[in-house]
């Protein structure tokens, strides 16, 4: 979208100013030579600041109604990367990018003078520049800035990704996210959407009277989820610590202390495999609300996710409108597999029932009862839950922190929410009876002795906190990365994490 006719490009360059030949080392050498010329001319190629900048988006918004051919006297200072260049003689057109958009620049030799014009035309695509100029609208209706001043802000010593195709190699996109963001507008938009998801979640909870807190990432004892931790050693204290797998137990201790509505939004770490929905470092929201139960948590979850969908203008096939479909945990597994898990209360019996149905689970005779049940759900139920669905009332054996169900023995008041074929949230009516919690910890210890490496370790400090008295509480954990996947239509968690874990 430019007003100039395309001139003959300089030798070895395309019309947009990018090099069309030469190895990477040769291109870098050319850019370094230009860096040396700038310094020789007394130009600092890396100045410390450039104040008074207006974003390109704000410039565009202020002149959205400007008609084709219109002139103004409105002057702005903008800054960004050179994206394209057309013209080499008395007049050139350039495209400047910042996070908020793109703006066409018109540079005239009779306005800038020979020296500044030559310096501008000698810049490379990807260079960061500051521009002072006056707004006008071209004859073709393109909002533009007539350049009156040019400041080099940072010389780019490496060529940017191809501006037409972006960075195509998937592995390279994840390993070098800065190049992905430079070359792919969709990637930049995605992470702007991620930020909007997080700010909307925070606003929903803040407006509901919750306070945001921070609990330890390095913990002397991990807990709050069934997962394996990362272990590290603190030299000064000469003791091992664990990267937290969840924030749950610390947050509930804060509820005991009188912070009746509390949440934390931050990183958790689990030493487990990677997949399209698993990254060892991930972002989790957990909230706890005194005098509420898991039904209250479900209603709040539906409201928050729906608000997020509205905020990001979600237009996919999923319907986040409350209320969501509800199914029972036991019933969902039985419908999908034909196995009634509650009729087979020990691991050997359940394994035989699974085998009788012709279902294959890896290591069938080596798994504990909770592991068998979890595998049945994750392999035979979860992938088929596309529209938002809440699976209610989990067995006690896989829910060490949930209160026993009011009417169904052997079950707890726990749910998990699923959407797009994956779990996005986990919630309880929180167990607040310290004696029952101690029994649950002891049961988890037996599962650990039986080979379950993800069993919850015994936490006596948490039990003692419950002995101070914790009010009836509803709590929930929501996976932010997976929520962003849903809102952006991405099928891999690596797409929505800026710097995902990668193999060497």
C-alpha positions, 0 to 999 in steps of 0.5 A: 500500500504505497504511493510511489512507483517501484524504481529499479532496485540497487544492485544485489537488493530487491525493491524493498531494500532486502538483499537478494544474494550472499551468505549469512556471513556476507550479509552480516559483514555488510551490516557491520560495515554500515555500523562502522560508517555510522560511528565514523560519521559521529552517529551513535548507532545505539543511543540510550533513549528516544523520548516522546514517542507516540505509538503507531496505533495511536497515530492511526486512531487519531486520524482514522477519518482523514480523507485521501489527499488530505494534509495536516499540521499534526506532528508526531514522533514514532519509533520502530523497525524498518519493514520495507523500502521503496525508492532510492532517488529524490523520494522514498517510501518506507514502512515502519513497524511497532507493536501496535501496527505499521505506518508508511513514511515518505522521505524527500531529499529536498526536506531532509537534505542530502546527508540525512536522506543518504543515511536513511537510504543506507539503513537496512530492513530490521534497523530500529529508527526514530522518526519525526514527521507530519501526518498526511493521507496519500492520494490512494488513501494511505495514512502516512508520515512525511519525514522531517527527522531521522534518528538511528536507535539500534543497528540490526546486525542480522537480517530479519526473517523473510517478510513475506513468509515469516519464520517457517521452521516450527522448531526454530520458531519455538527456540528463537521466539524473537525471530518468530515475533519479528517475522510473523504478525500472527504470532505477535497477535497471539501473545497480545491475546494471551496478555488479554486473557490473563488481564481479564482473568485478574480483573474478574477476580479482583472485581469479585473481592479476591486478593492476589498473593505470591507463595513460594516457588522453592518449597521444602515439601511439594504438594497440592497435586499428583505429580513428580517435582523438580528437585534442587539443592540450596547450598547455603542452607544445605538442603533440598528444595522442590519447585512447586507443583501447585500453590494449593496448600500455601493458599489454603493456609492463607484462608486459615489466616483470614484471607477469605478470598485469595488467588495466585497466578503464576508458574508451576513445574512438573517433572513429567513428559511433554505433549501437545498439552504438557510443558514442564513449566506452565502458568496456573491460576488457583483461587480459594473462596471461604464459605463456598463449595465446588458448585460455587467454583463451577459457576465462577469458572463458567463466568470467568471463561465466558468473560475471557471469550468475550474479551478476546472476541472468540469466534470458534466452534466452542460455546462457552456460554454458561451453564456448561454440560455436567456429567458424573465421573463414574458414569462418564467412564462407564459409558465410554468403556463399560467398566464400573470402577466403583464395583472394582475397589482394588487394583487387581480386580479393576485391572481384570475388569479392564482386560475383560473389556478388551481395553489396553492400558500400558503396564496394566498389572503394575498400576495402582487403583488411582492410576488405572482410574486416571488412565481410563478417564484420560484415554477414553473420556477426555479426548471426546469432551469437545464442548465445555463439560464439567465432570463431577464427583471423583473417587476419594482415592484420587482426590486427597484434598476434596471433601467427601460427597454429601450423598454419595459414599466413596466419592468427593465433591470434586470436578474437572472441567474439559474442553477441546479434548483436554482438561482445563480446570480442577476444583474441590469443596476443600477438605477442612477436617484435619483428622480426615486429611491426615488419613488421606495423607496416610493413604497416599503414602501407601500408594507411594510405597506401592510404586506411585511416584506421583502420590501426594507426600505427607505434609504435617505442617498443612495438617496443623494449619487445618487444626487451627480451623479452616472455614468451608472453602471452594477452590479451583485451579485453571490452566492458563496455557490451555485456556489460551490454546482454546481462545486462539485455536492452537493445538499445541501448548508450545504455540502459546508459551513464549519459550517452551521447553525443547529437546537439546 
